[in-house]
Amino acid sequence: MVQKHQEDLLHIRSMMERSSRFISLSGLSGVFAGITALIGGGFAFQLLEANGIDCLNGKAEYSAELIQQLIIIAVAILLLALFFGILFTVRKSRKNNLAIWTATTKKMLLGLFVPLLAGGLFCIALIYHGMFVLVAPATLIFYGLALINAGHYTFSDIKYLGFSEVVLGCIAMFFLGSGFVFWMLGFGVLHIFYGLLLFKKYK
């Protein structure tokens, strides 16, 4: 009888968790997003070197053509990261017979969207005014805030990733010439680390 009650409690807890949290998120999404960021960062690094720009020099001059090429790389990284995120999330949800588009999913996406939209507009303004050294810290901080928001509706580990991104972005504010390095650490290394953690913990 005791065992049956325990099983019932576990079942109820599982149902409540499914209804209140988005648990289809796969750690592999983070791993591949991180790998994509590192590969894209490598291309950006080579592009900057080819144009005679030192990534540790915050006073470098960026031509309009170079800015356009860097934006293309950034968009490509974003699209690939989204592709892998959707791919592994759908695969995990089908494997566990979970619904993807739920009220919790909508809340999580809204929590992500608001800080990301504000951060995106802020970074566009920074680029418009030629303040390129602030772009990397700003993207890390706003992305971290978005993850903290979304973490209320999915695994709590996502909030910890968000806090890590915010802290890294704040540190980068004091090392403006090294923003590119912090960007690689935040979007590359941290994604891979937390992705592996999630995969091992929730597989």
C-alpha positions in Angstrom: 0.0 0.0 0.0 2.8 2.4 0.9 4.6 1.6 -2.4 1.4 2.3 -4.3 1.0 5.7 -2.6 4.6 6.6 -3.4 4.0 5.7 -7.1 0.8 7.8 -7.2 2.7 10.7 -5.7 5.5 10.4 -8.2 2.9 10.2 -11.0 1.1 13.3 -9.7 4.4 15.1 -9.4 5.4 14.2 -12.9 2.0 15.5 -14.3 2.4 18.8 -12.4 6.0 19.2 -13.7 4.9 18.6 -17.3 2.1 21.1 -17.0 4.2 23.8 -15.3 7.6 23.5 -17.0 8.9 23.1 -20.5 10.8 19.8 -20.1 11.4 19.0 -23.8 14.5 21.1 -23.9 17.5 19.0 -24.9 21.0 19.6 -23.6 22.3 18.7 -27.1 20.7 21.9 -28.3 23.1 23.9 -26.1 26.1 21.7 -27.1 25.5 22.3 -30.8 24.7 25.9 -30.3 28.0 26.3 -28.5 29.9 24.4 -31.2 28.3 26.6 -33.9 29.2 29.7 -32.0 32.9 28.6 -31.7 33.1 27.7 -35.4 31.4 31.0 -36.4 33.7 32.9 -34.0 36.6 31.3 -35.7 35.5 32.5 -39.1 34.9 36.0 -37.6 38.4 36.0 -36.1 40.0 35.1 -39.4 38.0 37.8 -41.1 39.1 40.4 -38.6 42.8 39.3 -39.0 42.5 39.5 -42.8 41.4 43.1 -42.4 44.3 43.8 -40.1 42.2 44.1 -36.9 43.4 42.9 -33.6 40.5 41.3 -31.6 42.1 42.7 -28.4 42.2 46.2 -29.7 39.0 48.0 -28.9 39.9 51.1 -30.9 40.0 49.3 -34.3 38.3 50.9 -37.3 35.5 48.8 -38.9 34.5 49.4 -42.5 30.9 49.2 -43.6 31.7 46.1 -45.6 33.4 44.4 -42.7 30.4 45.2 -40.4 28.1 43.7 -43.0 30.2 40.5 -43.2 30.2 40.2 -39.4 26.5 40.6 -39.2 26.0 37.9 -41.8 28.2 35.5 -39.7 26.2 36.4 -36.6 22.9 35.7 -38.3 24.2 32.4 -39.7 25.2 31.4 -36.2 21.8 32.3 -34.8 19.9 30.4 -37.5 22.0 27.3 -37.1 21.6 27.5 -33.3 17.8 27.8 -33.7 17.8 24.9 -36.2 19.7 22.6 -33.8 17.5 23.8 -30.9 14.3 23.0 -32.7 15.7 19.7 -34.0 16.7 18.2 -30.7 13.7 19.6 -28.8 11.3 18.0 -31.3 13.3 14.7 -31.2 13.2 14.6 -27.4 9.5 15.5 -27.2 8.6 12.8 -29.6 10.7 10.3 -27.7 9.0 11.1 -24.4 5.6 11.6 -26.0 5.4 15.2 -24.8 3.5 18.1 -26.3 5.7 21.0 -27.5 3.3 23.9 -28.0 1.6 24.5 -24.7 0.7 27.4 -22.5 4.1 26.9 -20.7 5.9 27.1 -24.0 4.3 30.4 -24.8 5.2 31.8 -21.5 8.8 30.6 -21.8 9.2 32.1 -25.4 7.7 35.4 -24.2 10.2 35.5 -21.3 12.9 35.0 -23.9 11.5 37.4 -26.5 11.2 40.6 -24.5 14.8 40.9 -23.2 16.2 39.6 -26.6 14.2 42.2 -28.5 15.3 45.0 -26.2 18.9 43.8 -26.4 18.8 43.5 -30.2 17.5 47.1 -30.6 20.1 48.3 -28.1 23.0 46.5 -30.0 21.7 47.9 -33.3 21.9 51.4 -31.7 25.5 50.7 -30.5 26.5 49.6 -34.0 24.8 52.7 -35.5 26.8 55.0 -33.2 30.0 53.1 -33.8 30.3 51.8 -30.3 31.4 48.3 -31.4 33.3 47.5 -28.2 30.1 47.5 -26.2 28.2 45.0 -28.5 29.7 41.8 -27.0 29.1 42.7 -23.4 25.5 43.9 -24.2 24.6 40.7 -26.1 25.9 38.6 -23.2 24.0 40.6 -20.6 20.6 40.8 -22.4 20.9 37.1 -23.5 21.6 36.2 -19.9 18.5 38.2 -18.7 16.4 36.4 -21.3 17.6 33.0 -20.0 16.9 34.0 -16.4 13.3 34.9 -17.5 12.8 31.7 -19.4 14.3 29.6 -16.6 11.1 30.1 -14.6 9.3 27.9 -17.1 11.9 25.2 -17.8 14.8 23.5 -16.1 16.3 25.7 -13.3 19.8 25.1 -14.8 18.8 27.5 -17.6 18.7 30.3 -15.0 22.2 29.4 -13.8 23.4 29.7 -17.4 21.7 33.1 -17.6 23.4 34.3 -14.4 26.7 33.1 -15.8 26.1 35.0 -19.1 25.2 38.2 -17.2 28.3 38.0 -14.9 30.5 37.3 -17.9 29.0 40.3 -19.8 29.5 42.6 -16.8 33.1 41.5 -16.5 33.5 42.1 -20.3 32.4 45.7 -19.7 35.7 46.4 -17.9 37.8 44.7 -20.7 36.3 46.3 -23.8 39.2 45.4 -26.0 38.7 41.7 -25.2 34.9 41.5 -25.9 35.4 39.0 -28.7 37.0 36.6 -26.3 34.2 37.0 -23.8 31.7 36.5 -26.5 33.3 33.1 -27.5 33.4 32.1 -23.8 29.7 33.0 -23.2 28.1 31.7 -26.4 30.5 28.9 -27.0 32.1 27.4 -23.9 29.2 28.1 -21.5 26.7 26.7 -23.9 28.6 23.5 -24.3 29.2 23.1 -20.6 25.6 23.7 -19.6 24.4 21.6 -22.6 26.4 18.6 -21.4 25.2 19.2 -17.9 21.5 19.2 -19.0 22.0 16.2 -21.2 23.6 14.1 -18.5 21.1 15.3 -15.8 17.8 15.0 -17.8 18.5 12.4 -20.5 
